[in-house]
């Protein structure tokens, strides 16, 4: 009898751990491909059947995937990338892999879709509101007509594979903008996007999670209300709940269909009392993906069933409060929130992204991490 093999490809984030647990809980045999042993021993998860430590370079990753495909040639192999760079590498090798396994892809077009300028234009074509933007090539002289930029604005990498969320810079004037450009030049990142800084009453960040099916359809379970964000922009405390904003969902479905993408996705918006602005689409599982599984929408399982032409059964999706407790506790240590505030939030939390009573080994080094923070 053929087995369903989930190959989770990541770089050691709690996104990896959530994906591993989501796949393991629905009965898939999990193979974990990552670049090194990490401070948090994700590789100790009870759901991992096998692990490969490989350099996270395109050649090494694809060769490892080919090896796995060959070894499990009589089974169904489904690959789940958990980072932008791994999703990009898989898509670049679409022609090599498409007949031998299942994986999220845009048929080799993901590099184009990851261009935030092109991504925003597609969103606008689908009826979404986008911030005013300018695409800038920093290697050229007279790079931009400064008259078309209003302040405040933000500068971000044109592609997520060329930078990180922590590189996003807010600029209040021309001096700040030139300083931001210089920072990007030093990092050898010469393509950036300058966008209008969105501000408004009752402003909040939300993210819509879903699965783009191979047949072009799209299943959306609900959305994340982001309550606390830290470091590189990852959401560490938030609420996931079903949502019935059908107008927004129809626009998202149109975006996904026009993109030609299939796989798990995570689309981010900025919402205030006046408008809902499209920010970006992540063509992979969001870092809080396990919270979505806990709420009743196991996206890796849905994608697996779609790939294998099996019935997709969706249970009722419920509202859950989630916390990535390792990073969130650092907010207490640096004074961002009080200990009492954090404890109160802990008691309100339905699911933690590290702690799991069925899978405790990855959390056992938490005391060491807190001690390390003070060194």
Secondary structure, 3 states (H helix, E strand, C coil): CCCEEEEEECCCCHHHHHHHHHHHHCCCEEEEEECCCCCCCHHHCCCEEEEEECCCCHHHHHHHHHHHHHHCCCCEEEEEECCHHHHHHHHHCHHHHCCCCEECECCCCHHHHCCHHHHHHHHHHCCCEECCEEEEECCCCCCCCHHHCCCCEEEEECCHHHCCHHHCEEECCHHHHHHHHHHHHHCCCCEEEEEECCCCCCCEEEEEEEEECCCCCEEEEEEEEEEEEECCCEEEEEEEECCCCHHHHHHHHHHHHHHCCEEEEEEEEEECCCCEEEEEEECCCCCCHHHHHHCCCCHHHHHHHHHCCCCCCCCCCCCEEEECHHHHHHHHHCCCCCHHHHHHHHHHCCEECCCCCCCCHHHCCHHHHHHHHCC
